[in-house]
């Protein structure tokens, strides 16, 4: 009876030790995966922050159409930090996005007839006149939030965009 009890305790102890070693192995894998996930999330956030800095700078320096800049900032900002994207300071990007989401883009834009394009371009001009100052303020504030120094940019002076003249091709479109 003594040998059977000893053998049972020994087997039980070895089984507990084996299960503990396996549990430790599994937890180590979980910790490693968490660390990898955290590193990946930091890399993504860093890349998105860089993209936001470039977009803000491009918007302020007028290196892209105003509408396109606002839309891109809204989308990237949501991926970077959803709560921040809905902050009142950056709501202008949401407002411009929702005001233009019905307008065709890319190939659908090219397929529109000239009269319909003009109508949308006039909408762009009205939106830009209404939201331009707020969008530049938001872009400057976002740059500061992302750790960039404050800058005036070309957008510091408010100039409303108007549709191209009859002989000029439209420059500010969503295509």
Beta strands, then each sheet from edge to edge (+ up, - down):
end
